[in-house]
């Protein structure tokens, strides 16, 4: 598995069982089923952390879903290309704009 430069240690630090490397996970009864990003311990950590931060600041928002949306936006080819080109500061600035807008938005009706 290749990690883009600047992606950080957390992107590769969590151990994965051999069957996880093949894009599978074990369902009930031990059978193999397609893998889901949110089954990965690193994703679960960041999702929990992000959703808790959103809930602390804006309990009126759906922090769980918004955390999935924010994290999901980082899993695309355009973002990987930015990181490969060393444009992490540009990505960070844009994420700050998204997060600030979300936190400043009027309460849902």
C-alpha positions as CSV (number, residue, x, y, z in Angstrom):
1,X,0.0,0.0,0.0
2,X,1.4,3.4,-1.0
3,X,0.9,6.5,1.0
4,X,1.4,10.0,-0.5
5,X,4.2,12.1,0.8
6,X,3.0,14.3,3.6
7,X,0.1,12.1,4.4
8,X,1.6,11.4,7.8
9,X,2.3,8.4,10.0
10,X,-1.3,7.8,11.0
11,X,-2.2,6.8,7.4
12,X,-0.1,3.7,7.7
13,X,0.4,3.1,11.4
14,X,-2.7,0.9,12.1
15,X,-2.0,-2.8,11.6
16,X,-4.3,-4.5,9.1
17,X,-5.0,-8.2,9.0
18,X,-3.8,-9.9,5.8
19,X,-7.4,-10.3,4.6
20,X,-8.0,-6.5,5.1
21,X,-5.2,-5.7,2.6
22,X,-7.3,-7.5,0.0
23,X,-10.2,-5.2,0.5
24,X,-12.4,-7.5,2.5
25,X,-13.7,-7.9,6.0
26,X,-15.3,-10.8,7.8
27,X,-19.0,-10.6,8.3
28,X,-21.2,-12.6,10.7
29,X,-20.1,-16.2,10.6
30,X,-16.6,-15.3,9.4
31,X,-17.5,-15.0,5.7
32,X,-15.7,-12.4,3.6
33,X,-17.7,-9.3,2.5
34,X,-16.5,-6.1,0.7
35,X,-14.5,-3.8,2.9
36,X,-15.8,-0.4,4.0
37,X,-13.6,2.6,4.8
38,X,-15.3,3.1,8.1
39,X,-14.3,-0.3,9.3
40,X,-10.6,0.8,9.5
41,X,-9.5,1.7,13.0
42,X,-7.8,5.0,11.8
43,X,-11.0,6.1,10.1
44,X,-13.1,5.1,13.2
45,X,-10.8,7.2,15.4
46,X,-10.9,10.3,13.2
47,X,-14.7,9.9,12.6
48,X,-15.3,9.7,16.4
49,X,-13.0,12.6,17.1
50,X,-14.5,14.8,14.4
51,X,-18.1,14.0,15.2
52,X,-17.4,14.8,18.9
53,X,-15.9,18.2,18.0
54,X,-18.9,19.0,15.9
55,X,-21.3,17.9,18.6
56,X,-19.5,19.9,21.3
57,X,-19.7,23.1,19.2
58,X,-23.0,22.6,17.4
59,X,-25.2,19.9,19.1
60,X,-28.0,20.9,16.8
61,X,-26.1,19.5,13.8
62,X,-25.8,15.9,12.7
63,X,-22.2,15.6,13.7
64,X,-22.0,11.9,12.8
65,X,-23.0,12.5,9.2
66,X,-21.1,15.7,8.8
67,X,-17.9,13.9,10.1
68,X,-18.4,11.2,7.4
69,X,-18.9,13.9,4.7
70,X,-15.8,15.8,5.8
71,X,-13.6,12.7,6.0
72,X,-15.0,11.3,2.8
73,X,-14.0,14.5,1.0
74,X,-10.4,13.5,1.7
75,X,-10.6,10.2,-0.1
76,X,-10.5,11.3,-3.7
77,X,-7.9,11.5,-6.4
78,X,-7.8,15.3,-6.5
79,X,-6.9,15.4,-2.8
80,X,-4.2,12.8,-3.3
81,X,-2.7,14.7,-6.2
82,X,-2.6,17.9,-4.0
83,X,-0.7,16.0,-1.3
84,X,1.6,14.4,-3.8
85,X,2.5,17.9,-5.1
86,X,3.1,19.2,-1.6
87,X,0.0,21.3,-1.5
88,X,-1.1,20.3,2.0
89,X,-1.3,23.9,3.2
90,X,-3.8,24.6,0.4
91,X,-5.9,21.6,1.4
92,X,-5.8,22.6,5.1
93,X,-6.9,26.1,4.3
94,X,-9.9,24.8,2.2
95,X,-10.8,22.4,5.0
96,X,-10.8,25.3,7.5
97,X,-13.2,27.2,5.2
98,X,-15.5,24.2,5.0
99,X,-15.5,23.6,8.8
100,X,-15.9,27.3,9.6
101,X,-18.9,27.5,7.2
102,X,-20.5,24.4,8.7
103,X,-20.1,25.7,12.3
104,X,-21.4,29.2,11.4
105,X,-24.4,28.0,9.4
106,X,-27.8,28.7,10.7
107,X,-29.5,26.0,12.7
108,X,-31.4,23.5,10.6
109,X,-35.2,24.0,10.7
